[in-house]
């Protein structure tokens, strides 16, 4: 196919490989997408499918067809295209996927990179590979494939050509294929693209809309809103520090009259109060925000730059909008549980950021636009303060660039050490349960649990009182149990609005109806809900760390294990692979599955949650080999796995009877936590 135009050509995923061979040239970098980037693409696709949108576009691929060549050289979009090819291998999306094992079926090729070609061939022909034996070039491709495989399992997508999701991806999801003319000077093309820079992001457009609404009635508020917005937009570090960078020393608690406290030197006006363009607003905001930057506290800037937020600004804006809308409607005649009222809440989908704000705020006829916009900007600051003080961050340590930990700290005015633990007591327990909730919902979007946490924090601070650590732990543990009960009963959290509103945290309905041992959702092998393993890791950690008495009848093998010390130092990390302790597919030449049926293999007592790298390198090893690996590691990857290793009989090995005992102990641990929540026992203290 040749073309002399750059006009985009929409191509459905199901036909992308029809009569096309894409070749990634040598000047392009190796495949490098991270798990987060791969999952974001998959989550976006799933959201579109769930919303039944008639069309969904995955972006564009820029290609050029060299003379005397049948292949299309990928000029831009090679990372996305490689990910789509990996999706194709697992979902069988394209028209030629039925003959994947033939030698001439590869529609994506790498120029001068035989290892990348070999990796695709191995995956296409379903050859097993241990990650430890792969080069870095191959590892990146294999890890992305493993992420997609895990995601597929999590969403219970079967290998069925009639599967509705696969059908949607084949027929309704498209790419724009942009053909560059053959005589295009690629050096000039890349120079133009680099000079053009990035387009305004949705949150920048939203910023302009809101500031324009604020400025309509009050130019002073306009400048204050610009400063607040910019301070909140930098999600890393602390908002108090960001305000100080702009020459503002904030009061202990900021209110709606904050604009009166703005440093006059930071205010710059041109005497024109009329609405101005996007560009003018953004440029003026930049000037206002940077006026006093050089007079700020440089030492604390370098210190707090080590803190990383668990959510980006566009998604934090949606969380803030959700909370703000709840506050507004809580003052009306909303009735709890009314299905129509739930429609008033925005979905936590940053792709619909502008749409939601247009519906709920900017063009809303329910409230005056100017006051509504100003009130929301102040609300962002309130929620950001609560977030900075009571929600974990990722803290990079000085020991090395790859050394980091979860921390729960707040800002205080000490130039030598500007942050300190938020709570003197139980801070580590709060870090543990907050990090558990985060890693079990790692996507940037749809952080409903965070909305529930911030909603509770907001309701606890009507008079800006300090949050009590014991009360906070009780709420988080009840939230965790409620999520677990929902998942056990339904396989998913079906109605987040009720949890966020607190109805199900104040009643016993979802908890009292829960019988975990009889649930049809826990013995499903790799399709078992991941959240249950994260939750169990927290319950085991709390029991081992604090000798927690709430589960006194549950005997843990870890309590008398040489792994107990490591268990006390357990840290939550993002994991996505459900691992069978007794493997389903033994390594070639090893026969040790005698007595293990498929039902035994997929039993909850034979499962744990690990990193994809652990799964790829040890998945088919014996329980003994896995136990040796776990005992040799400095840190434990899973406390459920450590419990199985500790329970395993070193003489008889890992048997179906031991798996059933382990299952009963884990079920009892979760069930006793739910019963403790029903009783309302105060079991949060040491």
NUVEX-978131 format. One record per residue (C-alpha): x, y, z; residue number from 1. Coordinates in Angstrom, 1 decimal, m for minus. Each point is the difference from the previous one (the first is absolute). Example, Ala and Ser with C-alpha at 12.3 -4.5 7.8 and 13.67 -1.06 7.14 Angstrom:
     px     py     pz num
   12.3   m4.5    7.8   1
    1.4    3.4   m0.7   2
END
This chain:
     px     py     pz num
    0.0    0.0    0.0   1
    1.3    3.4   m0.9   2
   m1.3    3.4    0.8   3
    0.9    3.6   m0.8   4
   m2.0    1.5    2.8   5
    0.2    0.4    3.7   6
   m3.8   m0.3    0.4   7
   m0.8   m2.4    2.9   8
   m1.4   m3.4   m1.0   9
   m2.2   m1.6    2.7  10
    0.9   m3.7    0.4  11
   m2.0   m2.5    2.2  12
    2.3   m2.2    2.1  13
   m1.5   m3.1   m1.6  14
    1.2    1.1   m3.4  15
    3.3    1.7    0.9  16
    2.1   m2.9   m1.2  17
   m2.0   m0.6   m3.2  18
    2.5    0.3   m2.9  19
    2.3    2.0    2.2  20
    3.4   m0.6    1.5  21
    1.3    2.6    2.4  22
    3.7    0.3    0.6  23
    1.5    2.0    2.9  24
    3.3    1.6   m1.3  25
    3.3   m0.3    1.9  26
    0.0    3.7    0.9  27
   m3.0   m0.5    2.2  28
    0.6   m0.8    3.7  29
   m0.6   m3.5    1.4  30
   m3.4   m0.9    1.4  31
   m0.2    1.6    3.4  32
   m3.6    0.3    1.2  33
   m0.5   m0.5    3.7  34
   m2.7   m2.1    1.7  35
   m1.9    3.2    0.8  36
    0.0    1.2   m3.6  37
   m1.1   m3.4   m1.3  38
   m2.8   m0.3    2.6  39
   m1.1    3.6   m0.7  40
   m0.6   m0.9   m3.7  41
   m1.8   m3.2    1.0  42
   m2.1    1.8    2.7  43
   m1.0    2.7   m2.5  44
   m1.1   m2.6   m2.5  45
   m2.0   m1.9    2.7  46
   m1.7    3.2    1.1  47
   m1.0    0.8   m3.5  48
   m1.4   m3.6   m0.4  49
   m1.9    0.2    3.3  50
   m1.5    3.4   m1.0  51
   m1.1   m1.5   m3.4  52
    1.6    2.8   m2.0  53
   m0.5   m0.6   m3.7  54
    3.5    1.0   m0.9  55
    3.3    0.3    1.9  56
    3.3    1.3   m1.4  57
    3.3   m1.1    1.4  58
    2.0    2.8   m1.5  59
    2.0    0.2   m3.2  60
    2.9   m1.8   m1.7  61
    2.1    2.0   m2.4  62
    1.6   m2.2   m2.8  63
    2.0    0.5   m3.2  64
    0.3   m2.6   m2.7  65
    3.5    0.0   m1.5  66
    0.4   m0.5   m3.7  67
    0.3   m3.6   m1.2  68
   m1.3   m1.2    3.4  69
   m3.3   m1.8    0.9  70
    0.3    0.9    3.7  71
   m1.0    3.1    1.8  72
    2.7    1.7    2.0  73
   m1.3    1.2    3.4  74
    1.1    3.6    0.4  75
   m2.0    0.7    3.2  76
   m2.1   m2.2    2.3  77
    2.2   m3.1    0.2  78
   m0.6   m0.5    3.7  79
   m3.8    0.0   m0.4  80
    0.2   m2.2   m3.0  81
    2.2   m2.6    1.7  82
   m2.4   m0.1    2.9  83
   m2.9   m0.5   m2.4  84
    1.9   m2.9   m1.5  85
    0.5   m1.6    3.4  86
   m3.7    0.5    0.7  87
   m0.7   m1.7   m3.4  88
    2.1   m3.1    1.1  89
   m2.2   m0.4    3.1  90
   m3.4    1.2   m1.3  91
    0.2   m1.2   m3.6  92
   m1.1    3.4   m1.3  93
    1.2    0.1   m3.6  94
   m1.3   m1.9   m3.0  95
    3.2   m2.1   m0.4  96
    0.1   m1.0    3.7  97
   m1.5   m3.4   m0.7  98
    3.4   m1.1   m1.5  99
    2.2    1.6    2.6 100
    2.5   m3.0    0.1 101
    0.9    0.2   m3.7 102
    3.4    1.5   m0.9 103
   m1.4    2.7   m2.3 104
   m2.7    1.4    2.3 105
    2.0    2.7    1.7 106
   m1.5    3.4   m1.0 107
    2.3    2.0    2.4 108
    3.8   m0.3   m0.7 109
    3.1    1.7    1.5 110
    2.7    1.3   m2.3 111
    3.5   m1.1    1.2 112
   m1.4   m1.3    3.3 113
   m0.1   m3.8   m0.2 114
   m0.6   m0.4    3.7 115
   m3.2    1.9   m0.1 116
   m1.1   m2.1   m3.0 117
    0.9   m3.1    1.8 118
   m2.0    0.9    3.0 119
   m3.1    0.6   m2.0 120
    0.5   m3.3   m1.8 121
    0.4   m1.8    3.4 122
   m3.2    1.5    1.3 123
   m1.8   m0.6   m3.3 124
    0.9   m3.7    0.1 125
   m0.8   m0.2    3.7 126
    3.5   m1.1    1.0 127
    0.6    0.4    3.7 128
    2.8    2.3    1.2 129
    1.5    0.7    3.4 130
    0.6    3.7    0.4 131
    3.3   m0.5    1.7 132
    1.4   m1.4   m3.3 133
   m1.1    2.9   m2.1 134
    1.9    3.1   m1.2 135
   m1.2    3.4    1.0 136
   m1.3    0.6   m3.4 137
   m2.1   m3.2    0.2 138
   m1.0    0.6    3.6 139
   m1.9    3.2   m0.7 140
   m2.1   m1.7   m2.7 141
   m0.6   m3.1    2.2 142
   m1.0    2.1    3.1 143
   m2.5    1.9   m2.0 144
   m1.4   m3.2   m1.4 145
   m0.3   m1.4    3.6 146
   m1.8    3.2    1.1 147
   m2.5   m0.5   m2.8 148
   m0.4   m3.6    0.9 149
   m0.6    0.9    3.7 150
   m2.5    2.7   m1.0 151
   m1.8   m2.5   m2.2 152
   m0.3   m2.4    2.8 153
   m1.1    2.7    2.5 154
   m2.9    0.9   m2.4 155
   m0.9   m3.6   m0.6 156
    0.3    0.3   m3.8 157
   m0.1   m3.5   m1.5 158
    1.7   m1.2   m3.2 159
   m3.2    0.3   m2.0 160
   m0.4    1.7   m3.4 161
   m3.6    0.7    1.0 162
    1.0    1.8    3.2 163
   m1.7    3.4    0.0 164
    3.0    1.9    1.2 165
    2.3   m1.5   m2.7 166
   m2.7    0.7   m2.6 167
   m0.2    3.6    1.2 168
    3.8    0.4   m0.2 169
    0.1   m1.5   m3.5 170
   m2.8    2.0   m1.5 171
   m0.5    3.2    2.0 172
    3.5    1.0    1.0 173
    2.1    1.7   m2.6 174
    3.3    1.7   m0.6 175
    0.7    2.9   m2.3 176
    2.6   m1.0   m2.5 177
    1.8    3.1   m1.4 178
    2.1   m0.5   m3.1 179
    2.9    2.3   m0.7 180
    0.9    0.6   m3.6 181
    3.0   m2.0   m1.2 182
    2.0    3.1   m0.6 183
   m0.5    1.3    3.6 184
    3.2    1.2    1.7 185
   m0.2   m1.9    3.3 186
    2.6    2.2    1.7 187
   m2.1    3.0   m0.8 188
   m3.2   m1.8    1.0 189
    1.5   m0.8    3.5 190
    1.2    3.5    0.4 191
   m3.5    1.4   m0.7 192
   m1.6   m2.4    2.4 193
    2.5    0.9    2.8 194
   m0.4    3.7   m0.6 195
   m3.8   m0.3    0.0 196
    0.0   m1.2    3.6 197
   m2.8   m1.6    1.8 198
   m3.6    1.2   m0.3 199
   m1.9    1.3    3.0 200
   m1.1   m2.8    2.3 201
   m3.6   m0.3    1.1 202
    0.8    1.3    3.5 203
    1.7    3.1   m1.5 204
   m3.1    0.7   m2.1 205
   m2.2   m0.5    3.0 206
    2.2    2.4    2.0 207
   m0.6    2.7   m2.6 208
   m3.7   m0.6    0.1 209
   m0.2    0.2    3.7 210
    2.2    3.1    0.3 211
   m2.0    1.7   m2.6 212
   m3.2   m0.7    1.9 213
    1.6    1.3    3.3 214
    1.4    3.2   m1.7 215
   m3.5    1.0   m1.3 216
   m0.9    1.5    3.4 217
    3.2    0.4    1.9 218
    3.5    0.5   m1.4 219
    1.6   m0.4    3.5 220
   m1.6   m3.4    0.3 221
    1.3   m0.8   m3.5 222
    3.6    0.5    1.0 223
   m0.5   m1.9    3.3 224
   m1.7   m2.9   m1.9 225
    3.0   m0.1   m2.5 226
    2.5   m0.2    2.9 227
   m2.0   m2.7    1.8 228
   m0.5   m2.0   m3.1 229
    3.7    0.0   m0.9 230
    1.0   m0.9    3.5 231
   m2.4   m3.0    0.0 232
    0.9   m1.1   m3.5 233
    3.5   m1.2    1.1 234
   m1.1   m3.2    1.7 235
    3.5   m0.9    1.2 236
    1.2    1.5    3.2 237
   m2.4    2.0    2.1 238
   m2.4    2.7   m0.9 239
    1.1    2.2    2.9 240
    3.5    0.1   m1.5 241
   m1.4    0.7   m3.4 242
   m1.8    3.1    1.4 243
    3.2    1.1    1.7 244
    1.7   m0.1   m3.4 245
   m2.4    2.6   m1.1 246
    0.7    2.3    2.9 247
   m3.1   m1.0    2.0 248
    0.1   m1.0    3.7 249
   m3.3   m1.8    0.4 250
   m2.0    0.1    3.2 251
   m0.4   m3.2    2.0 252
   m3.2   m0.7   m1.8 253
   m1.0    1.7   m3.3 254
   m3.5    1.3   m0.4 255
   m2.0    1.7   m2.8 256
    1.5    3.4    0.8 257
    3.4   m1.3   m0.8 258
    0.3    2.6   m2.9 259
    0.1    2.8    2.5 260
    3.3   m1.5    1.4 261
    1.8   m0.1   m3.4 262
    3.3    1.9   m0.1 263
   m0.8    3.1   m2.1 264
    3.4   m0.3   m1.8 265
   m1.2   m3.2   m1.6 266
   m3.0    1.8   m1.5 267
    0.4    1.2   m3.6 268
   m2.9    1.6   m1.9 269
   m0.3    1.8   m3.3 270
   m3.1    2.0    0.9 271
   m2.2   m2.0   m2.2 272
   m2.6   m2.1    1.8 273
   m1.5   m1.4   m3.2 274
    0.3   m3.7   m0.8 275
    3.3   m0.9   m1.7 276
    1.2   m2.9   m2.1 277
    1.4   m3.4    1.2 278
    3.5    1.1   m0.8 279
   m0.3    3.3    1.8 280
   m1.4   m1.6    3.1 281
    2.7   m2.7    0.1 282
    2.8    2.5   m0.6 283
   m1.3    2.4    2.6 284
   m0.3   m2.8    2.5 285
    3.6   m1.1   m0.6 286
    1.2    3.6    0.6 287
   m2.1    0.3    3.2 288
    1.1   m3.3    1.3 289
    3.7    0.5   m0.6 290
    0.4    3.5    1.3 291
    1.5   m0.9    3.4 292
    1.5   m3.3   m0.9 293
    3.6    1.1    0.7 294
   m0.8    1.1    3.5 295
   m1.2   m3.4    1.1 296
    1.5   m2.6    2.3 297
    2.4   m1.9   m2.3 298
    1.1   m2.5    2.7 299
   m3.5   m1.3    0.5 300
   m0.6   m0.1   m3.7 301
    2.8   m2.5   m0.5 302
   m1.2   m2.0    3.0 303
   m3.7   m0.3   m0.9 304
    0.7   m0.8   m3.7 305
    0.7   m3.5    1.2 306
   m3.7   m0.6    0.7 307
   m2.2   m1.5   m2.8 308
   m3.7    0.1   m0.1 309
   m2.1   m3.1   m0.6 310
   m2.4    1.8   m2.3 311
    0.6    2.6   m2.8 312
   m1.7    3.4   m0.2 313
   m2.7   m0.8   m2.6 314
   m1.2   m2.9    2.1 315
    0.3    2.0    3.2 316
   m2.2    2.7   m1.6 317
   m2.7   m2.6   m0.7 318
    0.2   m1.3    3.6 319
   m0.3    3.6    1.2 320
   m3.0    0.5   m2.4 321
   m1.7   m3.1    1.4 322
    0.5    1.2    3.6 323
   m1.1    3.5   m0.9 324
   m3.2   m1.2   m1.7 325
   m0.7   m2.2    3.1 326
    0.3    3.0    2.3 327
   m2.3    2.0   m2.2 328
   m2.7   m2.7   m0.3 329
    0.3   m0.9    3.7 330
   m1.6    3.4    0.6 331
   m3.0   m0.9   m2.3 332
   m2.7   m2.5    0.4 333
    2.1   m2.9   m1.4 334
   m1.2   m3.4    1.2 335
    2.5   m2.7    0.8 336
   m0.1   m2.9   m2.3 337
   m2.1    1.7   m2.7 338
    1.3   m1.2   m3.3 339
   m0.8    3.3   m1.7 340
    2.1    1.9    2.5 341
    3.0   m2.1   m0.8 342
    0.0    1.3   m3.5 343
    1.0    3.4    1.5 344
    3.4   m1.3    0.9 345
    2.8    0.1   m2.7 346
    1.8   m3.1   m1.0 347
    3.7   m0.1    1.0 348
    1.2   m0.1   m3.7 349
    2.5    2.7   m0.9 350
   m0.7   m0.5   m3.7 351
   m3.4    1.7    0.7 352
    1.4    2.8    2.2 353
   m1.3    2.9   m2.1 354
   m3.3   m1.7   m0.6 355
   m0.6   m0.5    3.8 356
    1.0    3.5    0.9 357
   m2.2    1.4   m2.6 358
   m2.9   m2.0    1.3 359
    0.6    0.5    3.7 360
    1.7    3.3    0.4 361
    0.9    2.4   m2.8 362
   m3.3    0.1   m1.9 363
   m2.1   m1.1    2.9 364
   m3.3    2.0    0.3 365
   m0.5   m1.1    3.6 366
    2.5    2.5    1.4 367
    1.5    3.3   m1.1 368
    3.0   m0.9   m2.2 369
    2.4    2.5    1.6 370
   m0.7   m1.0    3.6 371
   m0.2   m3.6   m0.9 372
    3.4    0.1   m1.7 373
    1.6    1.9    2.8 374
   m1.5   m2.3    2.6 375
    1.4   m3.0   m1.8 376
    3.5    1.5   m0.2 377
    0.0    0.5    3.8 378
   m1.4   m3.5    0.4 379
    3.0   m1.4   m2.0 380
    2.3    1.6    2.5 381
   m1.9   m1.5    2.9 382
    0.0   m3.5   m1.5 383
    3.7    0.4   m0.9 384
    0.9    0.9    3.6 385
   m1.8   m3.0    1.3 386
    1.6   m2.2   m2.7 387
    3.5    1.3    0.9 388
   m0.5   m0.5    3.7 389
   m1.9   m3.3    0.2 390
    0.7   m2.0   m3.1 391
    3.3   m1.8   m0.8 392
    2.6    1.1   m2.4 393
    3.0   m1.8   m1.5 394
    3.1    1.3    1.6 395
    3.4   m0.3   m1.8 396
    2.7   m0.7    2.6 397
    3.5    1.4   m0.2 398
    1.6   m3.4    0.0 399
   m0.5   m0.4   m3.8 400
   m2.2    0.9   m2.9 401
   m1.8   m3.4    0.1 402
   m0.5    0.1    3.8 403
   m3.4    1.3    1.0 404
   m2.8   m0.7    2.5 405
   m3.6    1.0    0.8 406
   m0.3    2.8    2.5 407
   m2.7    1.9    1.8 408
    1.3    3.4    0.9 409
   m1.2    3.6    0.3 410
    1.7    3.3   m0.6 411
    1.1    2.1    2.9 412
    2.1    3.1    0.2 413
    3.4   m1.4    0.6 414
    2.6    1.1   m2.6 415
    2.3   m2.9    0.9 416
   m2.6   m2.7   m0.1 417
   m3.3    1.4   m1.5 418
   m2.0   m3.3    0.4 419
   m0.7   m2.3    2.8 420
   m2.3   m3.0    0.6 421
   m3.6    1.0    0.0 422
   m0.7   m2.1    3.1 423
    2.2   m0.7    3.0 424
   m1.8   m3.3    0.6 425
   m1.1   m2.7   m2.6 426
    1.5    1.9   m2.9 427
    1.6   m3.2   m1.4 428
   m3.4   m1.8    0.2 429
   m1.6    2.8   m2.0 430
    2.8   m0.1   m2.5 431
   m0.6   m3.8   m0.4 432
   m3.8    0.1   m0.6 433
    0.1    3.1   m2.2 434
    2.8   m1.5   m2.1 435
   m2.1   m3.3   m0.2 436
   m3.0    1.9   m1.3 437
    2.2    1.8   m2.5 438
    1.8   m3.0   m1.5 439
   m3.2   m1.9   m0.3 440
   m1.4    2.8   m2.1 441
    3.2    1.3   m1.7 442
   m1.5    1.7   m3.1 443
    0.1    3.8    0.0 444
   m3.7    0.1   m0.9 445
   m2.9   m1.5    1.9 446
    1.5    0.5    3.5 447
   m3.4   m0.3    1.7 448
    1.7   m1.2    3.2 449
    1.8    3.4    0.2 450
   m3.3    1.8   m0.4 451
   m1.4   m2.0    2.9 452
    3.0    0.9    2.1 453
    0.0    3.7   m0.8 454
   m3.8    0.2    0.5 455
    0.4   m1.5    3.5 456
    2.8    2.4    0.8 457
   m2.1    3.0   m1.2 458
   m2.9   m1.0    2.2 459
    2.4   m0.4    3.0 460
    1.2    3.6   m0.3 461
   m2.9    2.4    0.0 462
    1.9    2.1    2.5 463
    3.4   m0.8   m1.3 464
    0.7   m2.4    2.9 465
    2.9   m2.4   m0.1 466
   m0.8   m3.5   m1.2 467
    0.3   m2.7    2.7 468
    2.2   m2.9   m1.0 469
   m2.1   m2.7    1.6 470
   m3.2    1.3   m1.7 471
    1.9    0.1   m3.3 472
    1.2   m3.6    0.3 473
   m3.5   m1.2    0.9 474
   m1.4    1.7   m3.0 475
    2.6   m1.3   m2.4 476
   m0.3   m3.6    1.3 477
   m3.8    0.2   m0.3 478
    0.4    1.3   m3.5 479
    2.4   m2.8   m0.9 480
   m2.3   m2.6    1.5 481
   m3.0    1.5   m1.9 482
    1.9   m0.2   m3.3 483
    1.0   m3.6    0.8 484
   m3.6   m0.9    0.8 485
   m1.3    1.6   m3.2 486
    2.6   m1.9   m2.1 487
   m0.7   m3.4    1.8 488
   m3.8    0.4   m0.5 489
    0.0    1.5   m3.5 490
    3.4   m0.5   m1.5 491
    0.6    3.7   m0.2 492
   m0.9    3.3    1.8 493
   m3.3    0.6   m1.8 494
   m1.2    3.2    1.6 495
    2.8    2.3    1.1 496
   m2.3    2.9    0.6 497
   m1.6   m1.7    3.1 498
    3.5   m0.7    1.4 499
    1.2    3.6   m0.6 500
   m3.2    1.4    1.5 501
    0.7   m2.1    3.1 502
   m3.3   m1.8    0.0 503
    1.5   m3.5   m0.1 504
    2.7    1.0    2.5 505
   m2.7    1.0    2.5 506
   m2.2   m3.0   m0.6 507
    0.7   m3.7    0.2 508
   m1.8   m1.2   m3.1 509
    2.9   m0.8   m2.3 510
    2.0   m1.5    2.8 511
   m2.7   m2.1    1.7 512
   m0.9   m1.6   m3.3 513
    3.6   m1.2   m0.6 514
    1.0   m3.6    0.2 515
    3.5   m0.1   m1.5 516
    0.5   m3.8    0.2 517
   m3.1   m0.6   m2.2 518
    0.8    2.8   m2.5 519
    0.1   m1.0   m3.7 520
    2.6    2.8   m0.7 521
    3.0   m1.2    2.0 522
    1.0   m3.4   m1.5 523
    0.5    1.3   m3.5 524
    3.7   m0.5   m0.6 525
    1.5    3.0   m1.8 526
   m3.4    1.6   m0.2 527
   m0.3    0.3    3.8 528
   m0.4    3.7    0.9 529
    3.4    1.5    0.8 530
   m1.3    2.2    2.8 531
   m0.6   m2.9    2.3 532
    3.7   m0.9    0.0 533
    1.0    3.6    0.8 534
   m2.5    0.1    2.8 535
    1.2   m3.2    1.4 536
    3.6    1.2   m0.1 537
   m1.1    3.0    2.2 538
   m1.9   m2.3    2.4 539
    3.0   m2.4    0.3 540
    2.5    2.9    0.4 541
   m2.1    1.6    2.7 542
   m0.3   m3.3    1.9 543
    3.8   m0.6   m0.2 544
    1.1    3.5    0.6 545
   m2.3    0.9    2.9 546
   m1.1   m3.4    1.2 547
   m3.5    1.3   m0.8 548
   m2.6   m1.7    2.2 549
   m3.0    0.4   m2.2 550
    0.8   m3.3   m1.7 551
    1.2   m1.9    3.0 552
   m1.6   m3.3   m1.2 553
    1.8    0.1   m3.3 554
    3.3   m1.9    0.2 555
    2.6    1.3   m2.5 556
    3.0   m2.2   m1.0 557
    2.0    3.3   m0.3 558
   m0.3    0.6    3.7 559
    2.6   m2.8    0.6 560
    2.0    0.3   m3.2 561
    3.5    1.3   m0.7 562
   m1.8    2.3   m2.5 563
   m1.7    1.9    2.9 564
    2.6    2.8    0.2 565
   m0.2    0.6   m3.7 566
   m3.9    0.0    0.2 567
    0.1    2.8    2.6 568
    2.0    2.2   m2.5 569
   m2.4   m0.8   m3.0 570
   m0.7    2.9   m2.3 571
   m2.8    0.1   m2.5 572
    0.9    0.2   m3.7 573
   m2.0   m0.1   m3.2 574
   m0.5   m3.6   m1.0 575
   m2.3   m1.5   m2.7 576
    0.8   m3.7   m0.5 577
   m2.0   m2.7    1.8 578
    2.5   m2.8    0.6 579
   m0.7   m3.7    0.6 580
    2.2   m1.3    2.8 581
   m0.4   m3.5   m1.5 582
    0.4    0.8   m3.7 583
   m2.5   m0.8   m2.7 584
    2.6   m0.7   m2.6 585
    3.2   m1.6    1.5 586
    3.4    0.6   m1.6 587
    0.7   m2.4   m2.8 588
    1.3   m3.4    1.3 589
   m1.5    0.4    3.5 590
   m3.0   m2.0    1.1 591
   m1.4    1.1    3.3 592
   m3.6    0.8   m0.5 593
   m1.3   m3.3    1.2 594
   m3.2    0.4    2.0 595
   m0.5    3.6   m1.1 596
   m3.1    0.5   m2.0 597
   m0.8    3.3   m1.9 598
   m2.4    0.8    2.9 599
    2.8   m0.5    2.5 600
    2.4    2.1   m2.0 601
   m2.4    2.9   m0.2 602
   m1.0   m0.2    3.6 603
    0.4    3.2    2.0 604
    2.3   m1.8    2.4 605
    2.5   m0.6   m2.9 606
    0.1    3.7   m1.1 607
    1.9    3.2    0.8 608
    0.7    3.3   m1.7 609
    3.5    0.7   m1.3 610
    1.9    2.3   m2.4 611
   m0.1   m1.0   m3.7 612
    3.7   m0.5    0.1 613
   m0.4   m2.7    2.8 614
   m2.7   m1.6   m2.0 615
    2.0   m0.2   m3.2 616
    3.1   m1.4    1.6 617
   m1.4   m2.4    2.6 618
   m3.5   m0.7   m1.1 619
    0.7   m3.6   m1.0 620
    2.4   m0.8    2.8 621
   m0.8   m2.4    2.8 622
   m1.3    1.3    3.3 623
    3.4   m1.1    1.5 624
    1.9    2.1   m2.5 625
   m2.3    3.0    0.6 626
    0.4   m0.4    3.8 627
    3.8    0.1   m0.3 628
   m0.3    3.1   m2.1 629
   m2.3    1.7    2.5 630
    2.3   m0.9    2.9 631
    3.1    1.4   m1.8 632
   m1.5    3.4   m0.8 633
    0.6    3.0    2.3 634
   m3.6    1.1   m0.4 635
   m3.3   m1.9   m0.3 636
   m2.1    0.6   m3.1 637
   m3.2   m1.4    1.5 638
   m1.0   m0.9    3.5 639
   m2.5   m2.5   m1.3 640
    2.8   m1.7   m1.8 641
    2.2    0.1    3.1 642
   m2.8   m1.6    2.0 643
   m0.2   m2.8   m2.5 644
    3.8   m0.5    0.1 645
   m0.2   m0.1    3.8 646
   m2.8   m2.5    0.0 647
    1.6   m2.3   m2.6 648
    1.2   m3.3    1.4 649
    3.7   m0.3   m0.8 650
   m0.4   m3.8   m0.1 651
   m3.3   m0.5   m1.8 652
    0.2    3.2   m2.0 653
   m3.1    2.0   m1.0 654
   m3.1   m2.2   m0.1 655
   m3.6    0.6   m0.8 656
   m0.8   m0.5    3.7 657
    2.4    2.8    0.9 658
   m1.5    2.3   m2.7 659
   m3.4   m0.6    1.5 660
    1.2    0.8    3.5 661
    1.6    3.1   m1.3 662
   m3.2    1.0   m1.8 663
   m2.1   m0.5    3.2 664
    2.5    2.2    2.0 665
   m0.1    2.8   m2.5 666
   m3.8   m0.1   m0.3 667
   m0.2    0.0    3.8 668
    2.3    3.0    0.2 669
   m2.1    2.0   m2.4 670
   m3.3   m1.2    1.6 671
    1.2    0.9    3.5 672
    0.9    3.5   m1.2 673
   m3.5    0.5   m1.4 674
   m1.5   m1.3    3.2 675
    2.2    2.3    2.1 676
   m1.2    2.9   m2.2 677
   m3.6   m1.1    0.6 678
    0.6    0.0    3.8 679
    1.6    3.4   m0.3 680
    2.8   m1.2    2.3 681
    2.8    2.4    0.7 682
    2.9   m2.2   m1.2 683
    2.1    2.7   m1.6 684
    2.3    0.6    2.9 685
    3.1   m2.1    0.6 686
END
